[in-house]
Amino acid sequence: MRSGIGDYTRHLLPYLREHADIEIYVEDGLEDPLWDQERPHLARDLDPRRYDQVLYQLGNERTHAFMARMIRAVGGTVMQHDWVLFDLALATYPALVRGDAKGHFLALREGGLEQARRYRRNWSDRRAQRMTPVTDAVQADLKGTLLTGWHGAEPKGRWTTDQATLRLPASGVTEVAFDLIVERGRQVRVLEGGEALGDARGDELRVRPRSADMPLLTLETRGIRVTREQRSHGDSRRLGAFVRGIRWKDQEGSHRVDLSQEAALPIVPVNLSRDRFELPLNRSVVRFADAFIVHSRYVKERILRERGARTDIGILHHGSETRWRDEPRAQTRRRLGLSPAWEDSFVVTSFGGVQAHKRIDKALAALALARRERPNIRLILAGSIDKSDFDPHERVRSLGLQDAVHFTGFVPEEEGWDWLHAGDFSLNLRGPSSGGTSGGIFQAFSLARPVIASDGYEQAELPDSCVIKIPLGEGEVEALAQVLVELCDDPDRRGLLEEATKKFVREECHWPVVARQYFEYLSDFPKPLVTRRKLVRMKLGFPRDP
């Protein structure tokens, strides 16, 4: 699959083939020819007895779900790219998403007692959030039109919860009309001061508020139930009525409420993803594999603690190529369409998904602080954007950084190399972490770009010769801002760091070096002990769990 680990495997394979004969096995449905006309086999047809080793390239990806069953059945050596296997576990065992009795049992089996407790607490918190009303005193202090009880905006409207409140921003209001979609079995009415003004007739509800000046109204839905379809997707939201439009009349005519605006008290739903970094859910992998290869001591120590027994584990760097170029950076920036103001700036590039756990909020705050002293510092965010936890575009606007931050959206790996070369430095913060070494860091190394990283988790082990580490927690923003200013002012230091990066790649993490280390580990690791019973178990285990 085209993913971080998929790209890793594509880069590793030709070098590893210099040492071993290799055949590729994939899940059913993915057996079409791969890159360079590679012809994979189906995993269900694997007979491990034909091979000296079975090697899994496995990480926290949903498409790796089939491997967890294979490992439980036949063992083998796991290249474990992540300690946290939350997404893989949810794809392997859908009952974890539903949260029924089987889901709680699987949380115990895959995570142990402490993770099972956290899983149970997560579901309890969901219920508490649904059932706890917002007090009148809190509502009275809120500003804006849409106050409480509004789920996120959708293209054609938005859902309410059991009670959604709004305050119309007008005086002399004579009538309010709601355009609704009401599910069968539910009743919707409008309240003002706890007293009913009217009930929905079909999909329309019209009322005359008692207070004509900025009336505070509540849209109440009764008869809500979380549907089976919602539960099958782990969606425990209380969905009341779907509001397609709200209009009001006053002396100046008819007006419409902007339903896309932010609610004064947004609903931040409790879901399993809230605790994803505390739910590794990896025992099917960690306890049943025969041996491991990992990128850091951070992951090795956790595997050893979980297994509590002697285990063969090898540590090696993520691989990297030697792609550095002679093309002037200013020329690359022009070719990529950046404005002239960028050509002479100190540019930092972050390559990879724009996600909250990569501490993009801290990076933007530090950029704003650094630009008070050096307005020529700029940031490229090259990767797809995840707005589930925070909106980076909105943060950029609020900090006044529109001219200093460039979003590329998703870019293919090859185009990402251009954006890395266009920068003077690379940025890759983490916290919390899944324990996976960032491929984006080693992509930056391949372009001879040093990296600013977090001084924590697996990133603390990156070489000081080409990585500047920023402490997590208090003072993080100030420390990062200071580093940006210092690097902006010191091109000689940047040059030395680039040369150290090239040396590190050539000597320690070039793909031929990494492939040789793979071969040495696999030659020393024990061969998987496979019986006919295990093979039958593997084949029976392939159908997806209900």
C-alpha positions, 0 to 999 in steps of 0.5 A, a space after each residue: 500500500 502507498 503509505 509511510 511503511 509501504 514507501 519504506 518497504 519499496 525503498 528497502 526491497 532492492 537492497 535487501 534482495 542483494 542478500 536474500 531471495 524474497 517473495 512478497 505476501 499480501 492480503 486478499 484483494 491486494 494481489 494486483 501487480 505492485 511497483 515494477 511489476 512485482 507479483 505478490 502472493 496471497 497471505 492465506 497461501 503462505 507456507 512458512 516451512 518453505 522459508 528461512 524467515 517470515 518478515 512482517 513490515 508492520 505498523 499502526 495502519 488499518 491495512 495491516 490488520 491481517 498480519 495480527 492474525 498471522 502472527 498469532 498463528 505462525 509467529 515470525 520476525 516483526 519489523 515493528 514500526 510503531 509501539 502503539 497499534 491502535 488503528 491496526 487493532 480496531 481494524 482487526 477486531 471491530 468489536 473494539 469499536 462497538 464497545 460491547 461485552 466482546 469489545 471490553 474482553 478484547 481490550 483486556 486481551 490485547 492491552 492488559 488490565 490497565 488498558 482495559 480500565 482506560 477503555 472502560 473509562 472512555 466509554 463511561 466518559 462518553 455516556 457522562 458527556 451525553 447525559 450532562 446538561 449545560 447549566 442556565 448560568 453557563 448559557 447566560 454568559 456565552 456570546 454569539 448565536 449558536 450557543 450549546 448542543 450543536 454538532 459540527 457544521 456539515 455542507 447542508 446544515 448541522 445536527 443538534 443534541 437533545 437540547 440545542 440553544 441559540 440567541 438570535 442577534 436582533 431586536 424586535 423579533 416577531 417570528 422564528 422558523 426552523 427547517 428540520 429533518 426529524 427522524 421517525 419516532 422523535 419529537 421536536 419542540 422549541 422552548 423559551 425560559 423552560 416553556 414550550 412555544 411550539 412543536 414541529 409539524 413535519 419538517 418545519 417549526 414556526 414560533 413567536 418568541 415571548 421576548 422580542 429582543 435577542 431571544 434565547 431559544 432551546 430546540 429540544 428533541 425527544 425520543 433520541 436513540 443511538 442507531 445500530 449503524 452509528 454503533 457499528 462505526 463507534 459513533 455514540 453521538 446523541 443526534 437529535 434533529 438535523 437543522 437545515 436552516 433557521 430564519 427570523 423576522 423583525 422590522 427590517 425583514 427576514 434574516 437567516 442564521 449562518 449555521 456554519 459558524 462556530 458554536 460558543 461552546 463546541 462539542 468535543 466528543 469523547 471517542 476512543 481516539 481521545 485515548 489512542 496513545 494510551 491504548 497500544 492494544 498490541 499484544 497479538 503482535 508483541 506476545 506472539 512474534 518470535 523476534 523483532 526489528 525496531 528503530 529505537 531503544 524506546 520501542 525495544 524496552 517496551 517490548 521486553 517489558 511486555 514479554 517479560 522474557 528473553 527476546 531476540 530484538 535488533 535495532 537499526 536506523 530507518 533507511 535513507 537515500 542520498 538525494 542531495 542536489 546542486 540546484 539553488 534553493 531560490 530556484 527550487 522555490 520559484 519552480 514550486 510557485 512560491 512568491 519572491 518574498 520566499 526566495 531570500 527567506 530562511 525557510 523551514 519545511 515540515 514534511 508529512 501529515 499535518 496532525 495535532 500530535 506533531 505539535 503544529 500549534 507549538 510550531 506556529 506559535 514559535 514561528 509568530 514569536 520568532 518573526 517579531 525579531 526576524 520577519 524573513 523566517 517562513 514555514 512550509 507544511 507539506 502534507 495532508 491536513 487533519 482538522 479533527 483536533 485543531 484547524 491549522 488554517 484558522 491558527 495561521 489566520 489568528 496569528 497573522 501568519 498568512 504570508 509566512 506559512 505555505 500549505 501544500 496539501 497532500 503531495 506524492 513522495 517525489 514532490 515532497 523531495 522538492 519541498 524539502 530541498 526548497 527549505 533550509 531546515 526541516 521540522 518534525 516535532 512529536 508528542 504524544 508519540 506512537 513510538 514510530 520513527 518518522 519517515 519524514 525525518 529520514 526523507 529530510 536527511 536524504 536531501 541533506 536537510 538537518 532536522 529540528 525534533 522533540 527531545 522526547 520519546 524515540 526522537 531523543 535517540 536521533 543523532 545530535 550531529 544533525 538534529 537539534 532537539 527541543 524540550 517538550 512542555 513548559 518553555 517549548 515555544 520559546 526554545 523553538 523560537 530562539 532556535 529558529 532565530 539562531 539558525 536564521 542568523 548563522 548560515 555557517 552553522 547550517 552548512 556544518 549541520 548539512 555536512 554532518 547530515 550527509 556523513 550520517 546518511 552515508 555511514 549509518 542509515 543509507 539503505 545498503 547499510 540498513 539492508 545489510 543489518 537486516 540480513 545479519 539480524 535475520 540470519 541470527 534469529 531463530 527460524 519460526 516453528 510452524 506446525 500443520 495445526 498452526 497453518 490451519 489456525 492461520 487460514 481459519 483466522 483470516 475471515 474478518 471478525 464480526 
